[in-house]
Amino acid sequence: MKKAFITKEQVEEIVKKYPTPFHIYDEEGIVNNAKAVYEAFSWNKGFKEYFAVKATPNPALMKILKDCGCGFDCSSDTELMLSGCIGAKGSDIMFSSNDTPAEEYVYADKIGAIINLDDITHIDYLEQAIGRIPETISCRYNPGGVFRMSNGIMDNPGDSKYGMTRDQLFEAYEILRKKGAKKFGIHAFLASNTVTNDYYPTLAGQLFELAVELQNKTGCEIAFINLSGGVGIPYRPDQEGNDIKVIGEGVHKKFDEILVPAGMGEVAIFTEMGRFMMGPYGGLVTKAIHEKHIYKEYIGVDACAVDLMRPAMYGAYHHITVLGKENAPTDHVYDVTGSLCENNDKFAIERSLPEIEMGDYLFIHDTGAHGYSMGYNYNGKLKSAEILLKKDGSAELIRRAETPRDYFATLSCLKEYETLEAIMKDEGI
Ligand SMILES: *Cc1c(COP(=O)(O)O)cnc(C)c1O
């Protein structure tokens, strides 16, 4: 059974100051999980987790991870800036972007981030942008075809836009070496949200063999291997979660089998997990404000898809707990909807839940990654607040909710329309 990390009583206290909807994050859960990740890879001297900032771009949360030893994986200049805000610099930052604008390479280089090239053509592009090739550089690999694991789970790297082909990778290393690069990394992201302990070990096995071949054929020193993201979480209550300890041991075994005999036992293992680091430690708290009985039973809540897009976008399952009714029988079937004028704005479809009364608080689970961060302003909806539930049980506002003033802020034409300004004045915004 999935349990919310917050109670109805705690929410009733928080809403006195910060009304729903809001995303709330569990500091204790984040820290314990980050510690377990470091413990699982403690056999590797250079291990570092570069948290994928896109999953949860809030400096207060990033700071918690930084204090656990994490660096940051960025793919835009604002993500680089966010990392800079909390004092991450140099090799604390991985810049794994694609279709990269020149200015972003310039900025990443300026702050000393490790640059991970998505394509062979980016070698010249980077050199033109920053005037040289950095001493430490990484390349993203795409093996093409189908990626299979022993348990049958697979994904299709051949259909994805990322990375270089095998031949390009060998060529890229040669070119980079000639242009002055000294330390090399390999990066690959081949499957997403893998709820299996086999993904990293399978990927690691392939990348380790490739690394040995690359080092032998090109003479380049492979300094690190970046397993990237893709480690999943159990969104559904019947799924069994990953065991990071087993995953770490699986990678260790491949390391000892492949890299150590090749004299490459000093290679550092990097990860760029987003979802696994943060997903389960965030929840969206929203209030039931309407019930509707037509051809189906609907519960309307005060959050909508702009707060959490995954169900609308991917049909993703997010578990829902009705706070205070954790042990009540789930004998009602509802569609739980937001207010967007889009019929896919549903947090749950035909979900068995306890009877919901108006004013009940719903906890939508596992919104800690790719939740708030995917938000948008469709239908003029404003983005919610983010709150940190600290270890001592207190709640800290780490991002206020947007106001209409934020929504109008980028409308450079607004000055010309006095009535709108007047409305905003009347509304006190
Ligand atoms: C999205 C992304 C990640 C994180 O993926 P998760 O599935 O959240 O672990 C890591 N690296 C890169 C380059 C990404 O684009």
The ligand as a Tripos MOL2 file, in Angstrom:
@<TRIPOS>MOLECULE
LIG
   15    15     1     0     0
SMALL
NO_CHARGES

@<TRIPOS>ATOM
      1 C1         15.7750   13.5080  -18.1580 C.3       1 LIG1
      2 C2         17.2200   13.2160  -18.0840 C.ar      1 LIG1
      3 C3         17.7560   12.5860  -16.9570 C.ar      1 LIG1
      4 C4         16.9190   12.1270  -15.7960 C.3       1 LIG1
      5 O1         16.0340   11.1450  -16.1410 O.3       1 LIG1
      6 P1         15.1520   10.4080  -15.0120 P.3       1 LIG1
      7 O2         14.3140    9.4760  -15.7970 O.co2     1 LIG1
      8 O3         14.3830   11.4640  -14.3190 O.co2     1 LIG1
      9 O4         16.0960    9.7250  -14.1110 O.co2     1 LIG1
     10 C5         19.1160   12.3810  -16.9330 C.ar      1 LIG1
     11 N1         19.9210   12.7660  -17.9440 N.ar      1 LIG1
     12 C6         19.4400   13.3770  -19.0480 C.ar      1 LIG1
     13 C7         20.3840   13.7960  -20.1090 C.3       1 LIG1
     14 C8         18.0810   13.6240  -19.1530 C.ar      1 LIG1
     15 O5         17.6060   14.2180  -20.2490 O.3       1 LIG1
@<TRIPOS>BOND
     1     1     2 1
     2     2     3 ar
     3     2    14 ar
     4     3     4 1
     5     3    10 ar
     6     4     5 1
     7     5     6 1
     8     6     7 2
     9     6     8 1
    10     6     9 1
    11    10    11 ar
    12    11    12 ar
    13    12    13 1
    14    12    14 ar
    15    14    15 1
@<TRIPOS>SUBSTRUCTURE
     1 LIG1         1 GROUP 0 **** ****
